[in-house]
Amino acid sequence: MNILVTGGAGFIGSHIVDRLVGDGHRVTIADSLVTGKKENINRKAVFRKVDIRSGKMDSIFRSGRFGAVFHLAAQMDVRKSVSDPIYDADVNIMGGLNLLENCRKYGVGRFIFISSGGVMYGECASDPPSEYVYPRPLCPYGDSKLALEFYLNFYGSNFGVKCVTLRLGNVYGPRQDPYGEAGVVAIFCGAMLSGTEVKIFGDGEQVRDYIYIDDVVDANMLALNRGAGIYNVGTGKSRSVNDIFGTLKKITGFAKEAVYESPRPGELNRSCLDVGRAFKDLGWRAETGLEEGLKKTVEYFKSKN
Ligand SMILES: NC(=O)c1ccc[n+]([C@@H]2O[C@H](COP(=O)([O-])OP(=O)(O)OC[C@H]3O[C@@H](n4cnc5c(N)ncnc54)[C@H](O)[C@@H]3O)[C@@H](O)[C@H]2O)c1
């Protein structure tokens, strides 16, 4: 199939591109490289350096004859969304709409949108939220992701574009950036491998659903042919920052204790996901345990040093 991957030079997008190319698809990447990296770009894919908000997307769709689009390009820094919500909305809502309009115009059959389960439900109760729980993002980044989810609903019902939203937990693994949602893994790996101080903000008991990149790619591949609507994509288990620190300490042999600092304002205490729907509809569940995923991530960061 001819497939467009927006954000295909980024952490998650580049892994999706690699898998699609490996499976024999013809892939085009649309990425402005605002945070993406040239070295992540798969050489067998066609690369277009373009902003998803640009009118140039029209000719990319016209010549690409895409059967499906994976949409990952985004402003995805929560703090930036707070300091500049207009830029955040422009990229995440207007940029996304520009793609959906092109899907309508050029008859693209499937649109897979990568949203965020980490911010969608706000502060979570002890029961992990399913997709049926009313979303309550507490930052403009979550608001803009949610807005595009609603547009998907409209385009899916009215213009025959089959739409799937994957609300990812906190993704970690090779190529991840310290600034991403699961940035703590990359930050801790970097500090531990260079023997510098590891800082934990708050008491370290704040929990997230940390999911390894290969499992996320598997869910995306299934969504290419199956499913409709919204799916949480996580492990279903919540792990604390102290857990991440302890496990990485064991793997790297880091000898120092963490330095605890005051909590960062606005940070969630509890973010977790019920992933039953993805198993039921897509036949997907995360296969990689935390220790195994962190070991692979540490190997990657070691090879970069
Ligand atoms: N990393 C996580 O834990 C996580 C969790 C949930 C959801 N997500 C979502 O996954 C997607 C990918 O995130 P990532 O962690 O790989 O981040 P990333 O920054 O590595 O990737 C984003 C890519 O989008 C590109 N981009 C940004 N704005 C663009 C624009 N206007 N036009 C064209 N390209 C643009 C960047 O250059 C980059 O290559 C994002 O949509 C993000 O919201 C990530």
The ligand as a Gaussian input file, in Angstrom:
#p B3LYP/6-31G(d) Opt

LIG

0 1
 N        6.266000       9.985000      23.247000
 C        5.190000       9.622000      23.914000
 O        5.273000       9.041000      24.997000
 C        3.806000       9.889000      23.342000
 C        2.696000       9.518000      24.096000
 C        1.426000       9.744000      23.560000
 C        1.284000      10.297000      22.313000
 N        2.387000      10.668000      21.614000
 C        2.176000      11.242000      20.279000
 O        2.975000      10.527000      19.361000
 C        3.356000      11.389000      18.287000
 C        4.848000      11.303000      18.057000
 O        5.527000      11.688000      19.236000
 P        7.068000      11.431000      19.462000
 O        7.265000      11.098000      20.898000
 O        7.585000      10.504000      18.411000
 O        7.639000      12.906000      19.251000
 P        8.679000      13.484000      18.185000
 O        8.857000      14.917000      18.539000
 O        9.899000      12.624000      18.155000
 O        7.899000      13.337000      16.816000
 C        7.038000      14.328000      16.313000
 C        7.449000      14.574000      14.870000
 O        6.519000      15.492000      14.290000
 C        7.262000      16.451000      13.535000
 N        6.463000      17.680000      13.490000
 C        6.084000      18.457000      14.529000
 N        5.367000      19.495000      14.085000
 C        5.258000      19.369000      12.744000
 C        4.616000      20.110000      11.719000
 N        3.921000      21.219000      12.004000
 N        4.697000      19.661000      10.436000
 C        5.409000      18.544000      10.131000
 N        6.054000      17.813000      11.061000
 C        5.972000      18.211000      12.350000
 C        8.566000      16.610000      14.290000
 O        9.614000      17.133000      13.493000
 C        8.834000      15.175000      14.744000
 O        9.570000      14.450000      13.785000
 C        2.867000      12.778000      18.654000
 O        1.647000      12.988000      17.988000
 C        2.619000      12.683000      20.148000
 O        1.613000      13.572000      20.560000
 C        3.649000      10.482000      22.092000

